[in-house]
Each structure stands twice: as C-alpha cells, then as structure tokens.
Amino acid sequence: MNSLTKLWVTLSAFVVPKSEKDDRGAGIVEYAAILILVAAIAAAVFSLGLAQRISDGIGAAITEILQGPGSQPGAPSETP
C-alpha cells in the first residue's frame, strides 16, 4: 500500500461522520413533527366541518357492504 493510500484512509476515518452507527431510531424531533402534523390534520378536519361528512361516508360504505349496493339505510337485508 503506498503512502498516499494510507494517508487517505487515515484522514477519511476522521472526516466521515459516524452518525450512521449512532442513529438507532426516531428522535424527539421526528416524534414532535409527526405530532404537529397529526394535530394540524385533526384541526383542519374539525374546523372545516369534515367530521360529519367523513362519519356519514363511512356509515354509508358499511351499510353498502352489509346490505348490498343500492339498499336504503335501515331497510332489512335480504337473506337467501
């Protein structure tokens, strides 16, 4: 190994960050960012009045799955 290669290896050991070894998971900053994002989405849903529309849509989808397409809510389901 020539001296230039030895010098390169020695210097690169000091320059290359070791954060890849030490980073073991999400830190407090990542958790805070996710919490802020979820809070912003929840605030938008409630301030725009989307909560009732979402609830109605989910209820209609469940009714359609359980009773079949085109059925009226609250109508008895047909059993063969």
The 8 nearest C-alpha neighbors of each residue, nearest first, counted from 0:
[[1, 4, 2, 5, 3, 6, 8, 7],
 [0, 2, 3, 4, 5, 6, 7, 8],
 [1, 3, 5, 4, 6, 0, 7, 8],
 [4, 2, 6, 5, 1, 7, 0, 8],
 [5, 3, 7, 6, 2, 1, 8, 0],
 [6, 4, 2, 8, 7, 3, 9, 1],
 [5, 7, 3, 9, 4, 8, 10, 2],
 [8, 6, 4, 10, 5, 9, 11, 3],
 [9, 7, 11, 5, 6, 10, 4, 12],
 [10, 8, 6, 12, 7, 11, 5, 13],
 [11, 9, 7, 12, 13, 8, 6, 14],
 [10, 12, 14, 8, 13, 9, 15, 7],
 [11, 13, 10, 9, 14, 15, 8, 16],
 [14, 12, 11, 10, 15, 9, 16, 8],
 [13, 15, 11, 12, 16, 10, 17, 9],
 [16, 14, 11, 12, 13, 17, 10, 18],
 [17, 15, 18, 14, 19, 13, 12, 20],
 [16, 18, 19, 20, 15, 21, 22, 14],
 [19, 17, 21, 20, 16, 22, 15, 23],
 [18, 20, 17, 22, 21, 16, 23, 15],
 [21, 19, 18, 22, 17, 23, 16, 24],
 [20, 22, 18, 19, 23, 17, 24, 16],
 [23, 21, 19, 20, 18, 24, 25, 26],
 [22, 24, 21, 25, 20, 19, 26, 18],
 [25, 23, 22, 26, 21, 29, 27, 30],
 [24, 26, 29, 27, 30, 23, 28, 22],
 [25, 27, 28, 29, 24, 30, 31, 23],
 [26, 28, 30, 29, 31, 25, 32, 24],
 [29, 27, 31, 26, 30, 32, 25, 33],
 [28, 30, 32, 31, 26, 27, 25, 33],
 [29, 31, 27, 33, 32, 28, 34, 26],
 [32, 30, 34, 28, 29, 33, 27, 35],
 [33, 31, 29, 35, 34, 30, 28, 36],
 [34, 32, 36, 30, 35, 31, 37, 29],
 [33, 35, 31, 37, 32, 36, 38, 30],
 [36, 34, 38, 32, 33, 37, 39, 31],
 [35, 37, 33, 39, 38, 34, 32, 40],
 [36, 38, 40, 34, 39, 35, 41, 33],
 [37, 39, 35, 41, 36, 40, 42, 34],
 [40, 38, 42, 36, 37, 41, 35, 43],
 [39, 41, 43, 37, 42, 38, 44, 36],
 [40, 42, 38, 44, 43, 39, 37, 45],
 [43, 41, 39, 45, 40, 44, 46, 38],
 [42, 44, 40, 46, 41, 45, 47, 39],
 [45, 43, 49, 41, 42, 47, 46, 50],
 [44, 46, 48, 42, 47, 43, 50, 49],
 [47, 45, 43, 48, 44, 42, 49, 41],
 [46, 48, 49, 45, 44, 43, 50, 42],
 [49, 47, 45, 46, 50, 44, 51, 52],
 [48, 50, 44, 52, 47, 51, 53, 45],
 [49, 51, 53, 52, 48, 45, 44, 54],
 [52, 50, 54, 53, 49, 55, 48, 56],
 [53, 51, 55, 49, 54, 50, 56, 48],
 [52, 54, 56, 50, 51, 55, 49, 57],
 [53, 55, 51, 57, 52, 56, 58, 50],
 [56, 54, 58, 52, 53, 57, 51, 59],
 [57, 55, 53, 59, 58, 54, 52, 60],
 [56, 58, 60, 54, 59, 55, 53, 61],
 [57, 59, 55, 61, 56, 60, 54, 62],
 [60, 58, 62, 56, 57, 61, 63, 55],
 [61, 59, 57, 63, 62, 58, 56, 64],
 [60, 62, 64, 58, 63, 59, 65, 57],
 [63, 61, 59, 65, 64, 60, 66, 58],
 [64, 62, 67, 60, 68, 66, 61, 65],
 [63, 65, 61, 62, 67, 66, 60, 68],
 [64, 66, 62, 63, 67, 61, 76, 60],
 [67, 65, 63, 76, 62, 64, 70, 68],
 [66, 68, 63, 64, 65, 70, 69, 62],
 [67, 69, 63, 70, 66, 64, 62, 65],
 [70, 68, 67, 71, 63, 66, 72, 62],
 [71, 69, 68, 67, 66, 72, 63, 74],
 [70, 72, 74, 73, 69, 62, 66, 75],
 [73, 71, 74, 70, 62, 59, 63, 66],
 [72, 74, 71, 75, 62, 70, 76, 66],
 [75, 73, 71, 72, 76, 70, 66, 77],
 [76, 74, 73, 77, 66, 72, 71, 70],
 [75, 77, 66, 78, 74, 65, 67, 70],
 [76, 78, 79, 75, 66, 67, 74, 70],
 [77, 79, 76, 75, 66, 67, 65, 74],
 [78, 77, 76, 66, 75, 67, 65, 70]]
